[in-house]
Amino acid sequence: MIELVNVEKHFAGQTVVHPLSLRIEAGEFLTLLGPSGCGKTTILRMIAGFEQPTSGQITLDGADLTNLAPNRRDLNLVFQHYALFPHMTVRDNIAFGLKMKKMAAAEIRSRIDEAVAMTQLTPLVDRYPHQLSGGQQQRVAIARAIANKPKVLLLDEPLGALDLQLRKNLQSELKQLQRSLGITFVYVTHDQEEAMMLSDRIVILNNGQVEQIGTPREIYRSPSTLFTATFVGENNIFSSAQGELFAIRPEKLIAVREANEGKRSGVIQDIHYLGSVHQLIVQVDQEPMTVTIALDFTDERPWNIGEHIGIDWDLRHEVMIGS
């Protein structure tokens, strides 16, 4: 659906996006994930046409978009701050782009009805933005975008301004909406959990460079770089006798009562009770690091802060990682 070929972006002589080649499939939910300033929003803005690549090419369905104006691209961008017109009702906000395209009135009505039904806004069509909650405003912004029937929907941290519980609810709605529409979604977030929950594939970015591209399962189970291993989910990084780094997830570590029976040993510094999971935070002997061991909720063994224990694991769960 979308292809980026050696796309690069410089600002004031600084490279903010290093040469990037990426294929985004039709109907895919692809997420650009990384910390603030890593280049993810710049990539989205280049796809949308609001930024011009310094070099490289962007195509949509085989057509070259690189020098095309934003309003001539068959895609829509949903911002974090929804950019709704405050003096217009929900209906008029959704209709605005369609009227600008000089669409027939009957077609506009049909598209509005379809978009509000999909986003569960039908009872709210005559309200103004200030009469809506943050979550409802977000749904209006998405309804306005999908009413245009774009081939691709670009979403820049669309849930970033919402409180945690509302974000959780809207994440589920967003994924279901994407499935029912079949539209390609390109989504920007710095929230790892959100990316893991929503995405078919994730592009991990750091300092304008791609660290890894893969499904949520691939990225969690087989991180290929130290950055990916430590950025997505909790991880424990060990060094082998040969100086190579390997990662082991907390749920793959085993707490052993006898300190000399594990591959490492250490002292319990803290114990976290998180409902379904208990975590032991262990200071490793002779190493300047702590590790996290996740115990299953069925593990009723008592552990005490200050206790000297063994840390063990199955060698199959070691994931060798690059620098």
C-alpha positions in Angstrom: 0.0 0.0 0.0 2.7 2.5 1.1 6.4 2.2 0.3 9.2 4.4 1.6 12.5 4.0 -0.4 15.6 5.4 1.2 13.7 8.3 2.7 15.9 10.6 4.6 15.2 13.9 6.4 17.6 16.7 7.6 16.8 19.7 9.7 19.4 22.5 9.8 22.1 20.1 8.8 21.1 17.5 11.4 19.9 14.1 10.2 16.6 13.4 12.0 15.6 10.4 9.9 18.4 8.2 8.6 17.8 6.4 5.2 14.6 4.4 5.8 13.1 1.8 3.5 9.7 0.3 4.6 6.7 -1.4 3.0 3.3 -1.0 4.7 0.8 -3.6 3.5 -2.9 -2.9 2.6 -5.1 -3.3 5.7 -2.2 -3.4 8.1 -2.0 -1.7 11.5 1.6 -0.5 11.6 3.0 1.4 14.6 6.0 3.7 14.7 7.3 3.3 18.3 10.1 5.2 20.0 11.0 7.8 22.6 10.4 11.6 22.0 12.6 13.0 19.3 13.3 9.7 17.6 11.8 10.8 14.2 8.5 8.9 14.3 6.2 12.0 13.8 8.6 13.4 11.1 8.1 10.1 9.2 4.3 10.3 9.6 4.4 14.0 8.4 6.5 13.0 5.4 3.9 10.3 4.4 1.1 12.9 4.9 2.9 15.6 2.8 3.5 18.1 5.6 7.2 17.6 5.5 9.3 17.1 2.4 11.9 14.3 2.4 15.5 15.5 1.9 16.0 12.5 -0.3 14.2 9.3 -1.2 10.7 8.4 -2.5 7.3 7.7 -1.1 4.6 5.8 -3.1 1.0 4.9 -2.4 -0.5 2.1 -4.5 2.5 2.4 -6.8 1.9 6.2 -7.4 4.7 8.6 -6.5 3.6 10.9 -3.6 6.9 12.5 -2.8 6.2 15.9 -4.3 2.4 15.8 -4.1 0.5 18.3 -1.9 -1.2 16.9 1.2 -4.7 17.5 0.0 -4.0 15.5 -3.2 -3.0 12.4 -1.2 -5.6 9.6 -0.6 -4.9 9.6 3.2 -6.0 11.4 6.3 -4.1 12.5 9.4 -5.6 12.4 12.9 -3.7 14.6 15.4 -3.3 14.3 19.2 -5.2 17.6 19.6 -8.1 16.8 17.5 -8.3 20.2 15.6 -12.1 20.2 15.7 -13.9 23.5 14.7 -15.4 24.8 18.0 -18.2 26.7 16.3 -19.4 23.6 14.4 -21.5 20.7 15.5 -20.2 17.1 15.3 -22.2 16.7 12.0 -20.7 19.9 10.5 -17.2 19.0 11.6 -17.5 15.6 9.8 -19.1 17.2 6.8 -16.5 20.0 6.4 -13.9 18.0 4.3 -16.6 16.5 2.2 -18.1 19.9 1.4 -14.6 21.1 0.4 -14.5 18.3 -2.1 -17.9 19.6 -3.5 -19.5 16.3 -2.9 -23.3 15.9 -3.5 -25.5 16.6 -0.4 -27.0 13.1 -0.4 -23.6 11.5 -0.5 -22.4 13.7 2.3 -25.4 12.7 4.5 -24.8 9.0 3.7 -21.1 9.3 4.6 -21.8 11.1 7.9 -24.4 8.6 8.9 -22.0 5.7 8.2 -19.0 7.4 10.0 -21.0 8.3 13.1 -22.5 4.8 13.3 -19.0 3.2 13.1 -17.7 5.5 15.8 -20.8 5.3 18.0 -21.5 9.0 17.8 -25.1 8.9 16.4 -26.7 10.5 19.6 -24.1 13.3 19.6 -24.3 14.6 16.1 -25.8 18.0 17.1 -23.5 18.7 19.9 -20.5 21.1 19.8 -16.9 20.1 20.8 -17.1 21.8 24.2 -20.1 19.6 25.0 -18.1 16.4 24.4 -15.6 14.4 26.6 -12.1 13.9 25.4 -12.9 10.4 24.2 -15.9 11.6 22.3 -13.9 14.4 20.6 -11.3 11.8 19.6 -14.0 9.7 18.0 -15.3 12.8 16.1 -11.7 13.3 14.8 -11.6 9.7 13.6 -15.1 9.9 12.1 -14.2 13.0 10.2 -11.1 11.2 8.8 -12.9 8.0 7.8 -15.8 9.9 6.2 -13.3 10.7 3.4 -12.8 7.0 2.8 -9.0 7.3 2.7 -6.8 4.4 1.7 -4.6 5.1 4.7 -5.3 6.7 8.1 -2.3 8.3 9.8 -2.6 8.7 13.6 -0.2 10.9 15.6 -0.4 10.0 19.3 -4.2 10.2 19.0 -4.8 9.0 22.6 -1.9 10.9 24.2 -4.1 13.6 25.8 -6.5 11.1 27.5 -6.5 9.7 31.0 -5.3 6.1 31.5 -8.7 4.3 31.8 -10.2 6.2 28.8 -7.0 5.3 26.7 -7.5 1.6 27.5 -11.2 1.7 26.4 -10.4 3.6 23.2 -7.5 1.3 22.3 -9.9 -1.6 22.1 -12.4 0.5 20.0 -9.6 1.7 17.7 -8.5 -1.8 16.9 -12.0 -3.1 16.3 -12.7 0.0 14.1 -9.6 -0.7 12.0 -10.6 -4.3 11.5 -14.1 -3.4 10.5 -13.0 -0.7 8.1 -10.1 -2.6 6.6 -8.2 0.7 6.2 -4.4 0.8 6.5 -3.5 2.5 9.8 -0.1 4.0 10.4 0.1 4.9 14.1 2.6 6.9 16.1 3.1 6.4 19.9 5.8 6.3 22.6 3.6 3.9 24.7 5.0 0.4 24.3 2.0 -1.3 25.8 -0.3 0.5 23.4 1.9 -0.5 20.4 1.9 -4.2 21.5 -1.8 -4.3 21.9 -2.8 -2.5 18.7 -0.3 -3.4 16.0 0.1 -6.0 13.4 3.8 -4.9 13.1 5.9 -2.4 15.0 8.8 -0.2 13.8 11.1 0.5 16.7 12.9 3.9 16.2 15.8 5.4 18.1 17.6 8.6 17.1 16.1 8.6 13.6 17.2 5.0 12.9 15.2 1.7 12.7 16.3 -0.6 15.5 13.9 -3.4 14.6 10.7 -4.2 12.6 8.5 -7.1 13.6 5.3 -8.4 15.0 4.6 -7.7 18.7 5.5 -11.3 19.4 8.8 -11.2 17.5 9.8 -7.9 19.2 9.0 -9.2 22.7 10.5 -12.7 22.3 13.5 -11.9 20.0 14.7 -8.3 20.4 17.7 -7.9 18.1 19.3 -4.8 19.8 20.0 -3.7 23.3 17.7 -0.7 22.8 14.7 -2.9 21.7 15.4 -5.3 24.5 15.2 -2.6 27.2 12.6 -0.3 25.6 9.8 -2.8 25.0 8.7 -4.5 28.2 10.8 -5.3 31.2 14.0 -7.2 30.5 17.1 -8.4 32.3 20.5 -8.0 30.5 23.3 -10.3 31.4 26.9 -10.5 30.1 28.3 -14.0 29.2 31.9 -15.1 30.1 32.8 -14.1 26.5 31.5 -10.6 27.0 28.4 -11.1 24.8 25.1 -9.6 26.0 21.9 -11.7 26.3 18.5 -10.8 27.6 16.0 -12.8 29.7 12.5 -11.7 30.4 11.5 -11.6 34.1 8.9 -14.4 33.7 11.7 -16.7 32.4 13.9 -16.3 35.5 13.6 -18.8 38.3 14.1 -17.9 42.0 16.0 -20.7 43.8 16.1 -20.9 47.6 19.7 -22.1 47.7 22.0 -19.4 46.4 24.6 -21.8 45.0 22.1 -23.7 42.9 21.5 -21.0 40.3 23.6 -19.6 37.4 23.8 -16.4 39.3 23.0 -15.4 42.9 21.9 -12.3 44.7 20.1 -10.6 47.5 16.4 -9.7 47.4 16.2 -5.9 47.6 12.4 -5.5 47.2 9.2 -7.4 46.6 6.4 -6.1 44.4 2.9 -7.5 44.7 1.0 -6.7 41.5 -2.1 -8.9 41.8 -1.6 -11.6 39.2 2.2 -11.4 39.4 4.7 -11.1 42.2 8.1 -9.6 41.4 11.4 -10.0 43.2 14.0 -7.3 42.7 17.4 -8.9 43.2 20.8 -7.3 43.5 23.2 -9.7 41.7 26.3 -10.7 43.5 29.6 -9.2 42.1 27.7 -7.3 39.4 26.5 -3.7 39.4 22.9 -4.7 38.4 19.6 -5.7 39.7 17.3 -8.2 38.0 13.5 -8.6 38.1 12.1 -12.1 38.6 8.4 -12.5 38.0 6.7 -15.2 40.0 3.4 -16.7 38.9 0.4 -15.8 41.2 0.2 -19.6 42.0 3.7 -19.4 43.6 2.9 -19.2 47.3 6.5 -19.6 48.5 7.4 -16.9 51.1 10.3 -14.6 50.2 12.0 -12.0 52.4 13.9 -8.8 51.7 17.6 -9.4 52.5 17.4 -13.1 51.6 20.3 -14.5 49.6 18.9 -16.6 46.7 19.9 -18.3 43.5 18.9 -17.0 40.0 18.4 -19.6 37.4 16.9 -20.0 33.9 16.6 -22.4 31.0 19.3 -21.7 28.4 16.7 -21.8 25.7 15.3 -18.5 27.0 18.6 -16.6 26.5 18.2 -14.0 23.7 21.6 -12.9 22.3 21.4 -9.2 21.4 23.6 -6.7 19.5 24.9 -3.5 20.9 
